[in-house]
Amino acid sequence: MPADWQKDIFAKHLEHNTHMAEVWDREIEPSTRWYKLNLASILRFKDLIFLFVYRDFVSVYKQTILGPIWFFIQPLITTITFTLVFGRLAHVSTDGSPKLLFYLAGVTLWNYFADTLIKTSETFTANANIFGKVYFPRIVVPLSIVISNLIKFAIQLLLFLAIWTYFLGIHAIHPNTVLLFLPFLILLMGILGFGFGILISSITTKYRDLKFLIAFGVQISMYATPIVYPISFVPQQYRWIVLANPVTSIIETFKFGFLGVGEFNLLHLL
């Protein structure tokens, strides 16, 4: 056993080293600012992006019987359910638009936003094995999710346009030039889902329970968005709450352009 004087020397030596360890002579800082996206490095990995897009798009329905037909079945079943529950049973107004077309318009856009947000929010937890083995810009994964969901959205948009064209000949629909905003609306939806998803993904790495809350929260927030009801259905004193939802103005602009109902406010959209 060491003597008492040896213990004292060891304690003083440990205290001295601890004090010296707190004196930093070099500080590591990021080489670029937080707002610099370094797009050149993303372009160098464009082949990897397309590989992830192929994986996300093909693997979902690879071993199913109906395959890509589910892209059409899912929005149709949701739209028919909304038509029966909110249109027939609850008698919620659609401002004179065909109920099937009104609900399908909201569902088509909302699905793109919701799928992008949920899948992007799982970036780190779902790809932890890949991130731990090889380096590549991490933003490649959520970008591939946005693009793969864009392909799915394009397929469902074709379904909407087909039904919309059918109703043009049998129902008084009043489309207008606002429908030319469609590329801008799609871009906004993708950016919102991408941005919110990335913010959430950084938190879910520490709090894994948050992913269950996000899936539930997205479902609830759909009813806080004018999808199953028009904006005119909301009382005037509460309308500002619905308009505070950034998705509201996008969906309202989409409906106004194709159906001629709803509100188009450029300030709200911006």
SVG drawing of the C-alpha trace seen along z (x, -y; Angstrom):
<svg xmlns="http://www.w3.org/2000/svg" viewBox="-75 -40 80 51">
<polyline fill="none" stroke="black" stroke-width="0.4" points="0.0,0.0 1.4,-3.5 2.3,-5.8 0.3,-8.9 2.9,-11.2 2.8,-9.2 -1.0,-9.6 -0.7,-13.4 1.9,-13.7 -0.4,-11.6 -3.4,-13.8 -1.5,-17.0 -0.2,-15.6 -3.7,-14.6 -5.1,-18.0 -2.3,-19.7 -2.9,-17.6 -6.6,-18.2 -6.0,-22.0 -3.6,-21.8 -6.1,-19.8 -8.6,-22.6 -6.2,-25.0 -7.0,-24.6 -4.2,-25.4 -6.3,-24.5 -10.0,-24.8 -11.6,-23.0 -14.3,-25.0 -16.4,-24.3 -14.6,-25.3 -17.8,-26.7 -20.8,-28.6 -24.0,-26.9 -25.9,-28.4 -23.5,-27.2 -25.0,-24.1 -21.9,-23.1 -24.0,-22.1 -21.0,-21.1 -20.4,-18.1 -24.0,-17.1 -23.6,-17.1 -20.6,-14.9 -22.8,-12.3 -25.7,-12.6 -25.4,-8.9 -25.8,-7.9 -29.0,-10.1 -30.5,-8.3 -29.5,-5.0 -31.4,-5.9 -34.3,-7.1 -34.5,-3.8 -34.3,-1.9 -37.0,-4.0 -39.3,-3.8 -38.9,-0.1 -38.6,1.5 -41.9,0.2 -44.1,2.4 -41.5,4.9 -43.1,8.0 -46.7,7.0 -49.3,8.4 -50.7,5.1 -47.3,3.3 -47.4,-0.4 -51.2,-0.2 -51.2,-1.0 -50.2,-4.5 -53.7,-4.9 -55.6,-2.8 -54.4,-4.6 -55.6,-8.2 -58.8,-6.8 -59.8,-4.9 -59.0,-7.9 -61.0,-10.2 -64.0,-7.8 -63.9,-7.6 -63.9,-11.4 -66.7,-11.6 -68.9,-9.2 -68.1,-10.5 -67.8,-14.2 -69.7,-14.7 -72.7,-12.3 -73.0,-11.8 -71.7,-15.1 -72.9,-17.2 -69.7,-19.4 -69.8,-21.9 -67.3,-21.8 -68.3,-25.3 -70.2,-23.7 -67.4,-21.6 -67.8,-17.8 -67.1,-16.2 -64.9,-13.5 -62.7,-16.0 -62.6,-18.4 -61.2,-15.8 -58.9,-14.2 -57.3,-17.6 -56.4,-18.0 -55.4,-14.4 -53.0,-14.4 -51.0,-17.4 -51.1,-16.4 -49.8,-12.9 -46.7,-14.4 -46.0,-16.7 -46.8,-14.1 -44.8,-11.3 -41.8,-13.5 -41.9,-14.9 -42.3,-11.5 -39.6,-9.7 -37.1,-12.6 -37.6,-12.7 -36.3,-9.1 -33.1,-9.9 -30.6,-9.2 -32.4,-6.4 -33.3,-4.5 -29.8,-4.9 -27.6,-4.6 -25.8,-1.5 -24.9,-3.2 -23.8,-6.4 -21.4,-4.4 -19.7,-2.6 -18.9,-5.2 -18.8,-8.9 -21.0,-10.9 -23.0,-14.1 -25.8,-13.2 -28.2,-15.5 -28.1,-13.1 -30.6,-10.8 -33.4,-13.3 -32.9,-14.7 -33.5,-11.2 -36.7,-10.9 -38.0,-14.2 -37.3,-13.0 -38.8,-9.5 -41.9,-11.0 -42.1,-13.5 -42.4,-10.5 -45.2,-9.1 -46.9,-12.5 -46.6,-12.8 -48.4,-9.5 -51.2,-10.5 -51.4,-13.9 -52.1,-12.1 -55.0,-10.4 -56.3,-13.7 -56.0,-15.3 -57.9,-12.4 -60.8,-12.7 -60.7,-16.5 -60.9,-16.3 -63.9,-14.0 -65.7,-16.4 -65.0,-19.3 -67.5,-17.9 -70.3,-17.1 -70.0,-19.7 -69.6,-23.5 -66.0,-23.8 -64.2,-27.1 -60.4,-26.7 -58.3,-29.8 -54.8,-30.9 -53.8,-30.4 -53.2,-26.7 -50.0,-27.9 -48.6,-28.2 -48.6,-24.4 -44.8,-23.9 -44.2,-26.6 -46.8,-24.9 -45.0,-21.5 -41.7,-23.1 -43.1,-24.7 -44.6,-21.4 -41.3,-19.6 -39.3,-22.3 -41.7,-22.3 -41.6,-18.5 -37.8,-18.4 -37.1,-21.3 -39.4,-20.1 -38.2,-16.6 -34.6,-17.5 -35.3,-19.6 -37.1,-16.6 -34.5,-14.1 -31.8,-15.9 -34.0,-15.6 -35.1,-12.0 -31.4,-10.8 -31.7,-11.6 -35.4,-11.3 -36.5,-8.1 -40.1,-8.4 -40.6,-11.5 -41.0,-9.5 -44.3,-8.1 -45.5,-11.6 -44.6,-12.8 -46.7,-10.1 -49.6,-10.9 -49.1,-14.6 -49.2,-14.5 -52.5,-12.7 -54.0,-15.3 -52.6,-18.2 -54.4,-17.0 -57.6,-18.0 -56.2,-21.4 -55.7,-21.9 -58.6,-22.6 -58.6,-19.2 -62.0,-17.8 -63.6,-21.2 -63.2,-24.6 -61.6,-27.6 -65.1,-29.3 -66.3,-26.6 -64.0,-28.0 -65.5,-30.9 -63.9,-34.2 -62.5,-34.6 -60.6,-31.3 -59.5,-31.5 -56.2,-33.1 -55.2,-29.8 -55.9,-27.8 -54.0,-30.3 -51.0,-30.0 -50.6,-26.5 -48.1,-26.9 -49.7,-24.1 -53.1,-25.8 -52.3,-28.5 -50.7,-26.0 -53.7,-23.7 -56.1,-26.6 -54.2,-27.9 -54.2,-24.5 -58.0,-24.2 -58.6,-27.7 -56.6,-27.2 -58.2,-23.9 -61.7,-24.1 -62.3,-27.8 -63.2,-27.6 -61.3,-28.6 -59.0,-31.6 -56.0,-32.8 -53.9,-35.2 -50.4,-35.9 -49.3,-37.3 -50.3,-34.2 -48.7,-32.0 -45.4,-33.9"/>
</svg>
